[in-house]
Amino acid sequence: MPSKLPEPDQSNSPNWEEELDSAIFSFEDIQAELNYKQAQTALRNLVNNLDLTPQEKTGLETELADLETMLAKLDRMVVQIAAFGMVGRGKSSLLNALVGQPVFETGPLHGVTRAAQRVNWSIHEEIIGTNERALRVTLPSVGQSQVELIDTPGLDEVDGDTRAALAEQIAKQADLILFVISGDMTKIEHQALSQLREAGKPIILVFNKVDQYPAADRLAIYEKIRDERVKELLTPLEIVMSAASPLVKTAVVRPDGSRGLQLRQGNAQVEELKLKILEILQREGKALVALNSMLYADTVNEQLVQRKLLIREQNANQLIWKAVMAKALAIALNPVTVVDILSSIAIDIALILGLSKLYAIPMTEAGAVKLLQRIALSMGGIGVSELLANLGLSGLKTLLGISAPATAGVTLAPYVTVALTQAGVAGVSSYGIGQVTKAYLANGATWGPEGPKAVISKILANLDEASILNRIKDELQLKLKL
């Protein structure tokens, strides 16, 4: 059962910032946590060793900045506490009570009180989605520690998709989440709490404004929330009660001498919440910050890797297609059989070397020749068909070209047809070689456990030769203006 909320004795109340600093960073067992230093080292290595070209960095500025932010958070030992709640639940008042100053604006609408900015506070406003805002306030540190409070828009101020995006964005960065309610939970609040629970972060459910309920009603609401609403999401130890901005009835003497009662602002009753926060930070402290930072960094790194692979995939496909067209064009315009074959091999070797440079895997020309031989042997039908086409069609193309003057150009049309067919076959071969090489290099210059034949067979099975052949012929006709 939750404790009652007596008015705290301000004269004996401990300093909130000093308690936090002591709880987080003064305990020897927390200071000795090797995980924290390991997380710093791992994240610093990740940031310093990102293998990204200038082109790959374009469009990834936000992700790269997030990694830098996480590293700075570890270096400065910052604990982030984010508050969520619907409008009117007293979320901003609760944060002000924790801070001890009116930093966050209170009222029915979320906003930022510019006048509350002080020199010894760091206030930063972030845009969430299109128009929504999140306000961050960094408490002045004592010693090495810093605590950052994050105020977010009311859950009912944004639509469902934005609310989910907001919860995901803020919660994945925060080390501790305060979910503020002021009575029995609504459907929206339960949905939002469930979404935040999926982030895997510690959550404290704060039943605020309890001063507005008689003791019996307050207890009944608490028990309903505990036993029905959040039974599957939180334990009773993760639920606290508070009165961030209580109204207290005070006896007054009116000008006419009569006596009456007047409501005034009372002292905030958030000691139970402070103790719960300190308990979590004392128990988990630096390890929690390190774990959350690494989890977030891992998510960002995965995005970077996927984007990097996508960009390299696109660049590789462009390089392959340029080689395909270069080879097709060279074959179409060259009537000499031996030169056809040699130029084909030279273009394929250049393609392999170009792809190896793109994937940052060093390869010599001799290595490219060996890889081409292995791929050509494993490609079977395509490699053989190209060789036969080059030998047969090139000879026919030569005869048609030589006889064109004698036939007054009658053989020129068949010559063009043969040239396009030969070029198409050669282009399909280069396309297959390029795709196989790309898969090999993308896998770290290995074929994997299945071996080269299995990898090549899978790629060729998905190769639409007819479509590629038509595309080669169409582009060739445009280039040659046939």
C-alpha positions as CSV (number, residue, x, y, z in Angstrom):
1,M,0.0,0.0,0.0
2,P,1.4,3.4,-0.9
3,S,2.4,5.7,1.9
4,K,0.5,8.9,2.8
5,L,1.9,12.2,1.7
6,P,2.7,14.5,4.6
7,E,4.0,18.0,4.1
8,P,7.8,17.6,4.0
9,D,10.0,19.5,6.5
10,Q,11.8,21.9,4.1
11,S,14.5,22.7,6.7
12,N,15.6,19.1,7.0
13,S,15.0,18.2,3.3
14,P,18.2,16.8,1.7
15,N,19.6,18.5,-1.4
16,W,18.1,16.8,-4.5
17,E,21.2,17.4,-6.7
18,E,23.6,16.2,-4.0
19,E,21.5,13.1,-3.4
20,L,21.5,12.3,-7.1
21,D,25.2,12.8,-7.5
22,S,25.9,10.7,-4.4
23,A,23.4,7.9,-5.5
24,I,24.7,7.7,-9.1
25,F,28.4,8.3,-8.9
26,S,29.8,8.2,-5.3
27,F,29.2,4.5,-4.5
28,E,32.3,2.5,-5.0
29,D,30.5,-0.5,-6.5
30,I,29.0,1.7,-9.2
31,Q,32.3,3.6,-9.9
32,A,33.9,0.2,-10.3
33,E,31.5,-0.9,-13.0
34,L,33.7,-2.1,-15.9
35,N,30.7,-2.2,-18.2
36,Y,30.6,1.6,-18.2
37,K,34.2,1.9,-19.4
38,Q,33.7,-0.9,-21.9
39,A,30.7,0.8,-23.3
40,Q,32.6,4.1,-23.7
41,T,35.5,2.3,-25.4
42,A,33.1,0.3,-27.7
43,L,31.1,3.4,-28.7
44,R,34.2,5.5,-29.2
45,N,35.7,2.8,-31.5
46,L,32.4,2.6,-33.4
47,V,32.4,6.4,-34.0
48,N,36.1,6.6,-34.9
49,N,36.1,3.6,-37.2
50,L,33.0,4.2,-39.3
51,D,34.0,3.1,-42.8
52,L,31.9,5.6,-44.7
53,T,32.7,7.5,-47.9
54,P,31.6,11.2,-48.2
55,Q,28.8,10.0,-50.4
56,E,27.6,7.4,-47.9
57,K,27.6,10.1,-45.1
58,T,25.2,12.2,-47.1
59,G,21.7,11.8,-45.7
60,L,23.1,10.1,-42.5
61,E,23.8,13.3,-40.7
62,T,21.2,12.7,-38.0
63,E,22.3,9.1,-37.3
64,L,25.9,10.1,-37.1
65,A,25.0,13.0,-34.8
66,D,23.1,10.6,-32.6
67,L,26.2,8.4,-32.1
68,E,28.2,11.4,-31.2
69,T,25.4,12.4,-28.7
70,M,25.5,9.0,-27.1
71,L,29.3,9.1,-26.7
72,A,29.1,12.6,-25.2
73,K,26.4,11.3,-22.8
74,L,28.7,8.5,-21.6
75,D,31.7,10.8,-21.3
76,R,29.7,13.4,-19.3
77,M,27.9,10.7,-17.3
78,V,24.4,12.0,-18.1
79,V,21.3,10.3,-16.7
80,Q,18.2,11.1,-18.8
81,I,14.7,11.0,-17.3
82,A,11.8,11.5,-19.6
83,A,8.3,12.3,-18.5
84,F,5.2,11.3,-20.4
85,G,1.5,12.1,-19.7
86,M,-1.7,13.5,-21.1
87,V,-2.5,17.2,-20.9
88,G,-3.7,18.2,-17.4
89,R,-2.0,15.4,-15.5
90,G,0.5,17.7,-13.9
91,K,3.5,16.4,-15.8
92,S,5.3,19.7,-16.1
93,S,4.4,20.6,-12.5
94,L,5.9,17.3,-11.4
95,L,9.2,18.1,-13.2
96,N,9.2,21.5,-11.7
97,A,8.8,20.0,-8.3
98,L,11.8,17.7,-8.9
99,V,13.8,20.6,-10.1
100,G,12.7,23.0,-7.3
101,Q,12.2,25.8,-9.8
102,P,9.4,26.7,-12.4
103,V,11.4,25.7,-15.4
104,F,8.7,23.9,-17.4
105,E,5.6,25.8,-18.3
106,T,2.4,24.6,-16.6
107,G,-1.1,24.9,-17.8
108,P,-3.6,23.2,-20.2
109,L,-1.3,23.6,-23.2
110,H,2.2,22.4,-23.6
111,G,4.8,25.0,-24.3
112,V,8.1,26.5,-23.3
113,T,8.3,29.4,-20.7
114,R,11.2,31.5,-22.1
115,A,11.3,33.6,-19.0
116,A,12.2,30.6,-16.9
117,Q,15.6,30.2,-18.6
118,R,18.4,30.6,-16.1
119,V,22.1,30.8,-16.5
120,N,22.6,27.7,-14.4
121,W,20.2,25.6,-16.5
122,S,20.6,24.3,-20.0
123,I,17.2,24.5,-21.8
124,H,16.9,23.0,-25.2
125,E,13.8,22.7,-27.4
126,E,13.5,19.8,-29.9
127,I,11.0,19.4,-32.8
128,I,9.3,16.1,-32.8
129,G,7.5,15.1,-36.0
130,T,6.1,18.1,-37.8
131,N,5.0,20.6,-35.2
132,E,5.4,19.0,-31.8
133,R,8.1,20.0,-29.3
134,A,10.0,18.3,-26.5
135,L,11.8,20.4,-23.9
136,R,15.0,19.3,-22.2
137,V,16.4,20.8,-19.0
138,T,19.8,19.8,-17.7
139,L,20.2,20.2,-14.0
140,P,23.5,21.8,-12.8
141,S,25.9,19.0,-11.9
142,V,27.5,18.4,-8.6
143,G,30.8,16.7,-9.1
144,Q,30.8,14.6,-12.2
145,S,27.2,13.7,-12.7
146,Q,24.4,15.4,-14.7
147,V,20.7,14.7,-14.7
148,E,18.7,15.7,-17.8
149,L,14.9,16.0,-17.5
150,I,12.9,15.7,-20.7
151,D,9.4,17.1,-21.0
152,T,7.3,15.9,-23.9
153,P,4.0,17.0,-25.5
154,G,0.8,15.7,-24.0
155,L,-0.1,12.3,-25.3
156,D,-3.6,13.6,-26.4
157,E,-2.1,16.6,-28.2
158,V,-0.7,14.4,-31.0
159,D,-2.3,11.7,-33.2
160,G,-1.7,8.0,-32.8
161,D,1.2,7.7,-35.3
162,T,3.0,10.8,-34.0
163,R,2.5,9.6,-30.4
164,A,4.0,6.2,-31.2
165,A,7.0,7.9,-33.0
166,L,7.4,10.3,-30.1
167,A,7.4,7.5,-27.5
168,E,9.9,5.5,-29.5
169,Q,12.3,8.5,-30.2
170,I,12.4,9.8,-26.6
171,A,12.2,6.5,-24.8
172,K,15.0,4.9,-26.7
173,Q,17.3,7.7,-25.5
174,A,16.1,8.0,-21.9
175,D,17.5,6.0,-19.0
176,L,14.3,6.3,-16.8
177,I,10.7,7.0,-17.8
178,L,8.1,8.8,-15.6
179,F,4.6,8.0,-16.8
180,V,2.3,10.6,-15.1
181,I,-1.5,10.0,-14.5
182,S,-3.9,11.8,-12.2
183,G,-6.6,9.3,-11.8
184,D,-7.9,6.0,-13.3
185,M,-6.1,5.3,-16.6
186,T,-7.7,6.0,-19.9
187,K,-7.4,3.8,-23.0
188,I,-4.9,6.2,-24.6
189,E,-2.8,6.2,-21.5
190,H,-2.8,2.4,-21.3
191,Q,-1.8,2.1,-25.0
192,A,1.0,4.7,-24.6
193,L,2.3,2.9,-21.5
194,S,2.3,-0.4,-23.4
195,Q,4.4,1.2,-26.2
196,L,6.8,2.6,-23.7
197,R,7.1,-0.7,-22.0
198,E,8.4,-2.2,-25.2
199,A,11.4,0.1,-25.1
200,G,12.7,-2.1,-22.2
201,K,13.5,0.9,-19.9
202,P,12.7,1.3,-16.2
203,I,9.3,3.0,-15.8
204,I,7.8,4.7,-12.7
205,L,4.1,5.2,-12.9
206,V,3.3,8.4,-11.0
207,F,-0.2,8.8,-9.7
208,N,-0.2,12.6,-9.4
209,K,-2.7,15.1,-7.9
210,V,-3.7,12.7,-5.1
211,D,-4.4,15.7,-2.9
212,Q,-7.6,16.2,-5.0
213,Y,-9.0,12.9,-3.7
214,P,-10.3,11.9,-0.3
215,A,-8.0,9.2,1.3
216,A,-10.5,6.4,0.6
217,D,-11.0,7.3,-3.1
218,R,-7.3,7.8,-3.6
219,L,-6.7,4.3,-2.3
220,A,-9.4,2.7,-4.4
221,I,-8.1,4.3,-7.6
222,Y,-4.5,3.2,-6.7
223,E,-5.6,-0.4,-6.1
224,K,-7.6,-0.5,-9.4
225,I,-4.6,0.8,-11.3
226,R,-2.3,-1.7,-9.5
227,D,-4.5,-4.8,-9.7
228,E,-6.3,-4.3,-13.1
229,R,-4.8,-1.6,-15.3
230,V,-1.1,-2.2,-15.2
231,K,-0.8,-5.7,-13.6
232,E,0.8,-7.1,-16.8
233,L,3.0,-4.1,-17.3
234,L,4.4,-2.9,-14.0
235,T,4.9,-4.2,-10.4
236,P,3.5,-2.4,-7.4
237,L,7.0,-1.2,-6.6
238,E,7.0,0.8,-9.8
239,I,3.9,2.8,-8.8
240,V,4.2,5.9,-6.6
241,M,1.8,8.7,-5.6
242,S,2.5,12.4,-5.6
243,A,1.1,15.9,-5.4
244,A,3.3,18.1,-7.5
245,S,1.3,21.3,-7.0
246,P,-1.2,20.7,-4.1
247,L,-3.8,23.3,-3.1
248,V,-4.0,23.8,0.7
249,K,-6.9,25.3,2.6
250,T,-5.7,28.1,4.9
251,A,-7.7,30.0,7.5
252,V,-7.9,33.8,6.7
253,V,-9.4,36.8,8.4
254,R,-11.4,39.0,6.0
255,P,-11.4,42.8,6.1
256,D,-14.8,42.8,7.9
257,G,-13.3,40.7,10.7
258,S,-15.0,37.4,9.6
259,R,-13.0,34.2,9.2
260,G,-12.9,31.9,6.2
261,L,-10.9,29.4,4.2
262,Q,-8.7,30.2,1.2
263,L,-6.8,27.9,-1.2
264,R,-3.1,28.5,-1.6
265,Q,-0.3,26.7,-3.3
266,G,1.2,24.1,-0.9
267,N,4.6,22.5,-0.8
268,A,5.2,19.8,-3.5
269,Q,4.8,16.3,-2.2
270,V,7.2,14.3,-4.3
271,E,9.5,12.8,-1.7
272,E,8.3,9.2,-2.5
273,L,9.1,9.8,-6.2
274,K,12.5,11.2,-5.4
275,L,13.3,8.2,-3.2
276,K,12.2,5.8,-5.9
277,I,14.3,7.6,-8.5
278,L,17.3,7.5,-6.2
279,E,16.7,3.8,-5.4
280,I,16.8,2.9,-9.1
281,L,19.8,5.0,-9.8
282,Q,21.6,3.7,-6.7
283,R,20.8,0.1,-7.7
284,E,21.6,0.4,-11.4
285,G,23.3,3.7,-11.8
286,K,26.1,3.8,-14.4
287,A,25.4,0.3,-15.6
288,L,21.9,1.4,-16.7
289,V,23.3,4.5,-18.5
290,A,25.9,2.4,-20.2
291,L,23.4,-0.3,-21.3
292,N,20.9,2.2,-22.6
293,S,23.5,4.1,-24.5
294,M,24.8,0.9,-26.1
295,L,21.3,-0.3,-27.0
296,Y,20.6,3.0,-28.7
297,A,23.9,3.1,-30.4
298,D,23.4,-0.5,-31.6
299,T,20.1,0.6,-33.2
300,V,21.7,3.6,-34.8
301,N,24.6,1.5,-36.0
302,E,22.2,-1.0,-37.6
303,Q,20.6,1.9,-39.5
304,L,24.0,3.1,-40.6
305,V,25.0,-0.4,-41.8
306,Q,21.8,-0.9,-43.7
307,R,22.0,2.5,-45.4
308,K,25.7,1.9,-46.2
309,L,24.9,-1.4,-47.8
310,L,22.0,0.1,-49.7
311,I,24.2,2.9,-51.1
312,R,27.0,0.5,-52.0
313,E,24.4,-1.8,-53.6
314,Q,23.1,1.1,-55.7
315,N,26.6,2.2,-56.7
316,A,27.6,-1.3,-57.5
317,N,24.6,-1.8,-59.8
318,Q,25.4,1.4,-61.6
319,L,29.0,0.3,-62.1
320,I,27.8,-3.1,-63.3
321,W,25.4,-1.5,-65.8
322,K,28.1,0.8,-67.1
323,A,30.4,-2.2,-67.7
324,V,27.5,-4.0,-69.4
325,M,26.9,-1.2,-71.8
326,A,30.6,-0.6,-72.4
327,K,31.0,-4.3,-73.3
328,A,27.9,-4.4,-75.4
329,L,28.9,-1.3,-77.3
330,A,32.5,-2.5,-77.9
331,I,31.2,-5.9,-79.2
332,A,28.6,-4.3,-81.4
333,L,31.1,-1.9,-83.1
334,N,34.0,-4.3,-83.3
335,P,34.0,-6.8,-86.3
336,V,37.2,-8.6,-85.4
337,T,36.6,-11.9,-83.5
338,V,39.9,-12.0,-81.5
339,V,39.5,-8.3,-80.5
340,D,35.9,-9.0,-79.4
341,I,37.0,-11.7,-77.0
342,L,39.9,-9.8,-75.6
343,S,37.9,-6.6,-75.1
344,S,35.2,-8.6,-73.3
345,I,37.7,-10.1,-70.9
346,A,39.4,-6.7,-70.3
347,I,36.0,-5.0,-69.4
348,D,35.1,-7.9,-67.0
349,I,38.4,-7.6,-65.2
350,A,38.0,-3.8,-65.0
351,L,34.5,-4.4,-63.6
352,I,35.8,-6.7,-60.9
353,L,38.5,-4.3,-59.9
354,G,36.0,-1.4,-59.8
355,L,33.7,-3.4,-57.5
356,S,36.5,-4.4,-55.2
357,K,37.5,-0.7,-54.8
358,L,33.8,0.2,-54.1
359,Y,33.6,-2.4,-51.3
360,A,37.1,-1.4,-50.0
361,I,38.5,-4.9,-50.5
362,P,42.1,-4.7,-52.1
363,M,42.5,-6.8,-55.2
364,T,45.3,-7.0,-57.8
365,E,44.7,-7.5,-61.5
366,A,46.0,-11.1,-61.1
367,G,43.5,-11.6,-58.4
368,A,40.7,-10.2,-60.6
369,V,41.7,-12.6,-63.4
370,K,41.6,-15.6,-61.0
371,L,38.2,-14.5,-59.7
372,L,36.8,-14.1,-63.2
373,Q,38.0,-17.6,-64.2
374,R,36.3,-19.1,-61.2
375,I,33.1,-17.3,-61.8
376,A,33.1,-18.0,-65.5
377,L,33.6,-21.7,-64.9
378,S,30.8,-21.8,-62.3
379,M,28.4,-19.8,-64.5
380,G,28.3,-22.7,-67.0
381,G,25.7,-22.0,-69.7
382,I,26.0,-18.2,-69.7
383,G,29.8,-18.3,-70.1
384,V,29.7,-21.0,-72.8
385,S,26.9,-19.2,-74.7
386,E,28.9,-16.0,-74.7
387,L,32.0,-17.7,-76.1
388,L,30.0,-19.5,-78.8
389,A,28.2,-16.3,-79.7
390,N,31.4,-14.4,-79.9
391,L,33.0,-17.1,-82.1
392,G,30.0,-17.7,-84.3
393,L,28.3,-14.3,-84.5
394,S,31.5,-12.4,-84.7
395,G,32.5,-14.4,-87.7
396,L,29.1,-13.9,-89.3
397,K,29.2,-10.2,-88.5
398,T,32.7,-9.9,-90.1
399,L,31.4,-11.6,-93.4
400,L,28.4,-9.4,-93.5
401,G,30.5,-6.3,-92.9
402,I,33.0,-7.2,-95.6
403,S,30.3,-7.9,-98.1
404,A,28.3,-4.7,-97.5
405,P,30.1,-2.7,-100.2
406,A,29.7,-5.5,-102.7
407,T,26.0,-5.8,-102.0
408,A,25.4,-2.1,-102.0
409,G,24.5,-2.2,-98.3
410,V,22.0,-5.0,-98.6
411,T,23.8,-7.0,-95.9
412,L,24.0,-4.0,-93.5
413,A,20.7,-4.7,-91.9
414,P,21.6,-8.3,-91.1
415,Y,24.9,-7.1,-89.8
416,V,23.2,-4.7,-87.3
417,T,20.9,-7.5,-86.1
418,V,23.8,-9.9,-85.6
419,A,25.8,-7.1,-83.8
420,L,22.9,-6.4,-81.4
421,T,22.4,-10.0,-80.6
422,Q,26.1,-10.6,-80.0
423,A,26.2,-7.4,-77.8
424,G,23.2,-8.6,-75.9
425,V,24.6,-12.0,-75.1
426,A,27.9,-10.4,-74.0
427,G,26.1,-7.8,-71.9
428,V,24.0,-10.5,-70.1
429,S,27.3,-12.4,-69.3
430,S,28.9,-9.2,-67.8
431,Y,25.7,-8.5,-65.8
432,G,25.8,-12.0,-64.3
433,I,29.6,-11.7,-63.6
434,G,29.0,-8.3,-61.9
435,Q,26.2,-9.5,-59.7
436,V,28.2,-12.6,-58.6
437,T,31.2,-10.5,-57.9
438,K,29.1,-8.0,-55.9
439,A,27.7,-10.8,-53.7
440,Y,31.2,-12.2,-53.2
441,L,32.7,-8.8,-52.1
442,A,29.6,-7.8,-50.0
443,N,30.2,-11.0,-48.0
444,G,33.7,-9.9,-47.2
445,A,35.4,-11.6,-50.2
446,T,34.2,-15.0,-49.2
447,W,31.6,-17.4,-50.7
448,G,30.3,-18.5,-47.4
449,P,29.7,-22.0,-46.2
450,E,27.7,-23.0,-49.4
451,G,30.7,-22.4,-51.8
452,P,30.9,-20.5,-55.1
453,K,28.7,-22.8,-57.2
454,A,25.8,-22.5,-54.8
455,V,26.0,-18.7,-54.5
456,I,26.3,-18.3,-58.3
457,S,23.4,-20.7,-58.9
458,K,21.1,-18.7,-56.6
459,I,22.0,-15.5,-58.4
460,L,21.6,-16.9,-61.9
461,A,18.2,-18.4,-60.9
462,N,17.0,-14.9,-60.2
463,L,18.5,-13.5,-63.4
464,D,16.0,-12.4,-65.9
465,E,18.1,-12.8,-69.0
466,A,15.2,-11.9,-71.4
467,S,14.5,-8.6,-69.6
468,I,18.2,-7.6,-69.4
469,L,18.8,-8.5,-73.0
470,N,15.9,-6.3,-74.1
471,R,17.2,-3.4,-72.0
472,I,20.7,-3.8,-73.5
473,K,19.3,-3.8,-77.1
474,D,17.0,-0.8,-76.3
475,E,19.9,1.3,-74.9
476,L,22.3,0.2,-77.7
477,Q,19.8,1.3,-80.3
478,L,19.5,4.7,-78.6
479,K,23.2,5.1,-78.4
480,L,23.8,4.0,-82.0
481,K,20.7,5.8,-83.2
482,L,19.5,2.8,-85.1
